């Protein structure tokens, strides 16, 4: 059996070409504290410096055996570029992601969304970090991501404002979502032009436990389809929460693969999608790789169960919490590579 590099494995996988074994990769944050400690820096500094962002991602993958490198790590970059003040916790030694203390837009009439924010805020350092990764670790594919328009709206104003207005002020909601859709398209193209190898569109705020499938079809799906249609392949679509009622619609949006979290029954999901769709998920990232009370064997069994349920790649259901239990994280990756040597529904083996 041929031994592929992580980049060869993932890029072949995303084209549904035969591979040597199942990849363990993600379309979301995978930075872990062993990688940050290897650099001798604090967690806050990896969000504001291209070199630290790049090298913390590289070392996280090298130490844990991940099949990719994913940047950035926090969800506030676009909101910051649009004018919201961000708390970076620069002096803290704790694991504190950047937050938005107060969102400046309070009503649906307030948002003013720039047509191109890629030169604003911290976004330029992501492009710089991509270039560093490709130079320093060419054996890894570089993944980037963008929030979908509905979830992104919750980063510029309180999401409950949008949820309440979906029916009563639909035209205003659609106007904001259309502006954000244009912004997301441009930012995704910016990341692809910088050299990212695959990109993930993340729309967890529109899951079926928050919006009805009918609302998803009418309000969310057309905009996800427009974004994915404007990006180059490979491109993935991720959604957290209850997704079984949405999977068929998600598969129609134009992504090269679908990724889900622990709230999705992936065995049922595979039945809905059929065997031709790339389907990834749904590892319980906190319980299985961070909870000190979870035995290593439980993580191993969890990963095997996911593979047996018909998934094409074991993928964390969300961003990995950086303070991992190392033996469990290593066991998850090792089990994926060893137990995943058999073909998956959509991807054969060399």
Secondary structure, DSSP 8 states (H G I E B T S, - for coil): -----HHHHHHHHHTT--BSS--B--SS----HHHHHHHT--GGGGGT-HHHHHHHHHHHHHHHT-SEEE----S-HHHHHTT---B--TT--S----B-SS-S--STTT----S--TTSTTHHHHHHHHHHHHHH-TTSEEEEEEE-HHHHHHHHS-HHHHHHHHHHTHHHHHHHHHHHHHHHHHHHHHHHHHT-SEEEEE-GGG-TTTS-HHHIIIIIHHHHHHHHHHS-SSEEEEE-S--GGGHHHHHTS--SEEEE-TTS-HHHHHHHH-SSS-EEEEE-HHHHHT-TTS-HHHHHHHHHHHHHTT-SEEEESS---SS--HHHHHHHHHHHHHHTTS--SS--B-
